Amino acid sequence: MQPNRMAMPSKILEHVEAITQHRDTALLDRSMVASLAELIKVDGISLITLVPRNEGFLAATIAWNDGQGVQFQPDLTDDDFVPVAGYPALVKSLECQQPIEEAQDENGIYRYWLPVFLSDMPVACFKIESLEPMTPQQSEMVAGMLALYRNYLSLLEDSQKDTLTGLSNRKTFEYSLARLLMSLTVDSGTETNQSPERRAGLARDHWLCVVDIDHFKRINDRFGHLFGDEVLILVANLMRNSFRQQDRLFRFGGEEFVVLLRNVNIEGARKSVNRFRQNIENHEFPGDVGHITVSVGFSRINLYDTPATVLGQADDALYYAKEHGRNQVHSYEDLVEAGLLTKKEMHSDVELF
């Protein structure tokens, strides 16, 4: 019996080490599900991510253990998300901010819903399914692991999020763009992936958009920095409600934001960015600020681009918009094709941010 008593603490420490070695929330999520599956030995574990949308929350399963190992779906799309109202027990657990145990269903399965909150905001929920009620030892193990997950996730969020708007910060953008460019290189394999249709933007592409609030300095000078901060927060909220779940939103710095649009052709990218621009233009901002506008430049993310290349191209399109009336959206490719911008030659030297 003594070896068994020694083995469990050792196994827990191994999983703690595995979980805390990650600096990426997606890897943390997958590792957490794998650790729980091995430690508590139940029939199923799912991790549901929660995102705010308008006045409520949307839910999507991002990782789960199905008996064949841990499955993971990091690239969620709008179709993967459903309103939390579709999970009544989840809604109840969020309302009371406590774990909820469902009674045994007609298939003999017990379900446990364990919400995760950061700063009183729900960010995830673990769903545990078992043919037997969880024992006190299992419940204690789950509570301890979830506390570890919540605390470590909070540390990662603090390092990855902009403190004012809650969007991902510039450091996270640089990492995300570099990883996306690397994935293009890995996936390319052969030149067949660079078909004429893809180069023409007719296939599914990725795009980098740079957003700048027009005349933001005037807002700060006239109304003060508190109103300026409120404008930044509201712009971030409008971004969340304008773009898709699979798109990535960042505050680059000051009044500048960045969006990574993923898996969309140029018509879809242009429509998505223009929808956001119009949402900003139509929104009534608080106090005497009234209506504001944004200018946007965007560029396709191509195989073998460097981060500096693609960011520079989107910036060129942005500055063209600002110099020609503001409150506009322009793509770098359209401007080059029309002869309004000169295409920059790509250098062989490594370029950095």
Backbone hydrogen bonds, N-H to C=O, Kabsch-Sander energy under -0.5 kcal/mol:
donor,donor_aa,acceptor,acceptor_aa,energy
5,R,1,M,-2.0
6,M,2,Q,-1.7
7,A,3,P,-1.9
8,M,4,N,-1.6
10,S,6,M,-1.3
11,K,7,A,-2.5
12,I,8,M,-2.6
13,L,9,P,-2.3
14,E,10,S,-1.8
15,H,11,K,-1.9
16,V,12,I,-2.6
17,E,13,L,-2.4
18,A,14,E,-2.1
19,I,15,H,-2.6
20,T,16,V,-2.4
21,Q,17,E,-0.6
22,H,19,I,-1.1
28,L,24,D,-2.2
29,D,25,T,-2.5
30,R,26,A,-2.0
31,S,27,L,-2.4
32,M,28,L,-2.4
33,V,29,D,-2.0
34,A,30,R,-2.1
35,S,31,S,-2.3
36,L,32,M,-2.5
37,A,33,V,-2.3
38,E,34,A,-1.6
39,L,35,S,-2.2
40,I,36,L,-2.5
41,K,37,A,-0.9
43,D,129,E,-1.1
44,G,129,E,-1.6
45,I,65,N,-0.8
46,S,127,K,-2.5
47,L,63,A,-3.3
48,I,46,S,-0.6
48,I,125,C,-3.2
49,T,47,L,-0.5
49,T,60,A,-2.9
50,L,123,V,-2.2
51,V,58,L,-2.1
53,R,56,G,-2.4
56,G,53,R,-2.2
58,L,51,V,-2.7
59,A,82,V,-3.2
60,A,49,T,-1.8
62,I,47,L,-2.7
62,I,60,A,-0.5
63,A,47,L,-1.3
64,W,71,Q,-2.2
65,N,45,I,-2.6
66,D,64,W,-0.6
66,D,69,G,-1.7
68,Q,69,G,-0.5
71,Q,64,W,-3.5
71,Q,69,G,-0.5
73,Q,62,I,-2.9
76,L,74,P,-1.4
80,D,77,T,-1.5
81,F,77,T,-0.5
81,F,78,D,-1.2
82,V,59,A,-2.3
84,V,57,F,-1.8
86,G,83,P,-2.1
87,Y,84,V,-2.6
91,V,87,Y,-2.4
92,K,88,P,-2.2
93,S,89,A,-2.2
94,L,90,L,-2.2
95,E,91,V,-2.2
96,C,92,K,-2.0
97,Q,93,S,-1.1
98,Q,93,S,-1.2
100,I,113,W,-2.4
102,E,100,I,-0.5
102,E,111,R,-3.4
105,D,109,I,-2.1
108,G,105,D,-2.1
110,Y,130,S,-3.3
111,R,102,E,-0.6
112,Y,128,I,-2.5
113,W,100,I,-2.9
114,L,112,Y,-0.5
114,L,126,F,-2.8
116,V,124,A,-3.0
118,L,121,M,-2.6
121,M,118,L,-1.5
123,V,116,V,-2.6
124,A,116,V,-1.3
125,C,48,I,-2.1
126,F,114,L,-2.4
127,K,46,S,-2.8
128,I,112,Y,-2.6
128,I,126,F,-0.5
129,E,44,G,-3.0
130,S,110,Y,-2.1
139,S,135,T,-2.7
140,E,136,P,-2.3
141,M,137,Q,-2.2
142,V,138,Q,-2.8
143,A,139,S,-2.5
144,G,140,E,-2.1
145,M,141,M,-2.4
146,L,142,V,-2.7
147,A,143,A,-1.8
148,L,144,G,-1.9
149,Y,145,M,-2.7
150,R,146,L,-2.9
151,N,147,A,-2.4
152,Y,148,L,-2.5
153,L,149,Y,-2.9
154,S,150,R,-2.1
155,L,151,N,-1.6
156,L,152,Y,-2.2
157,E,153,L,-2.9
158,D,154,S,-2.3
159,S,155,L,-1.5
160,Q,156,L,-1.4
161,K,157,E,-2.2
162,D,167,L,-3.7
166,G,162,D,-2.1
168,S,249,L,-1.3
169,N,160,Q,-2.9
173,F,169,N,-2.1
174,E,170,R,-2.5
175,Y,171,K,-1.9
176,S,172,T,-2.7
177,L,173,F,-3.0
178,A,174,E,-2.1
179,R,175,Y,-2.3
180,L,176,S,-2.2
181,L,177,L,-2.6
182,M,178,A,-2.0
183,S,179,R,-2.1
184,L,180,L,-1.8
185,T,181,L,-1.6
186,V,182,M,-2.4
187,D,183,S,-2.6
188,S,184,L,-1.3
189,G,185,T,-0.9
190,T,188,S,-3.3
193,N,190,T,-1.3
194,Q,191,E,-1.8
195,S,193,N,-0.6
199,R,195,S,-2.5
200,A,196,P,-1.9
201,G,198,R,-1.6
202,L,197,E,-2.4
203,A,197,E,-0.8
205,D,203,A,-0.5
205,D,264,V,-1.0
207,W,261,L,-2.8
208,L,299,S,-2.8
209,C,207,W,-0.5
209,C,259,V,-2.9
210,V,297,G,-3.2
211,V,209,C,-0.5
211,V,257,F,-3.2
212,D,295,S,-2.5
213,I,255,E,-1.6
214,D,293,T,-2.2
216,F,213,I,-1.1
218,R,215,H,-0.6
219,I,215,H,-1.0
220,N,216,F,-1.9
221,D,217,K,-2.8
222,R,218,R,-2.6
223,F,219,I,-2.7
224,G,219,I,-0.6
224,G,220,N,-1.5
228,G,224,G,-1.8
229,D,225,H,-2.8
230,E,226,L,-1.9
231,V,227,F,-2.2
232,L,228,G,-2.0
233,I,229,D,-2.3
234,L,230,E,-2.3
235,V,231,V,-2.6
236,A,232,L,-2.1
237,N,233,I,-2.1
238,L,234,L,-2.4
239,M,235,V,-2.0
240,R,236,A,-2.0
241,N,237,N,-1.7
242,S,238,L,-0.8
242,S,239,M,-1.0
243,F,239,M,-2.0
247,D,244,R,-1.0
248,R,260,L,-2.1
250,F,258,V,-2.5
251,R,168,S,-2.6
252,F,250,F,-0.7
252,F,256,E,-1.5
253,G,256,E,-1.7
256,E,253,G,-2.4
257,F,211,V,-2.6
258,V,250,F,-2.3
259,V,209,C,-2.4
260,L,248,R,-2.6
261,L,207,W,-2.4
261,L,259,V,-0.7
262,R,260,L,-0.5
264,V,205,D,-2.6
266,I,201,G,-1.4
269,A,265,N,-2.5
270,R,266,I,-2.7
271,K,267,E,-2.3
272,S,268,G,-2.4
273,V,269,A,-2.4
274,N,270,R,-2.3
275,R,271,K,-2.0
276,F,272,S,-1.7
277,R,273,V,-2.4
278,Q,274,N,-2.5
279,N,275,R,-2.2
280,I,276,F,-2.1
281,E,277,R,-2.3
282,N,278,Q,-2.3
283,H,279,N,-0.8
283,H,280,I,-0.8
285,F,283,H,-0.8
285,F,290,G,-2.9
289,V,286,P,-1.5
290,G,285,F,-0.9
292,I,280,I,-0.6
295,S,212,D,-2.6
296,V,328,Q,-2.6
297,G,210,V,-2.1
298,F,330,H,-2.0
299,S,208,L,-2.1
301,I,206,H,-2.9
302,N,300,R,-0.8
305,D,302,N,-2.0
310,V,306,T,-2.0
311,L,307,P,-2.2
312,G,308,A,-2.3
313,Q,309,T,-2.1
314,A,310,V,-2.0
315,D,311,L,-2.3
316,D,312,G,-2.2
317,A,313,Q,-1.9
318,L,314,A,-2.2
319,Y,315,D,-2.8
320,Y,316,D,-1.7
321,A,317,A,-1.9
322,K,318,L,-2.2
323,E,319,Y,-2.1
324,H,320,Y,-0.8
324,H,321,A,-0.5
325,G,322,K,-0.7
326,R,321,A,-2.5
330,H,296,V,-2.1
332,Y,298,F,-2.9
335,L,331,S,-2.0
336,V,332,Y,-2.3
337,E,333,E,-2.5
338,A,334,D,-2.0
339,G,336,V,-1.3
340,L,335,L,-2.5
341,L,335,L,-1.3
343,K,341,L,-0.5
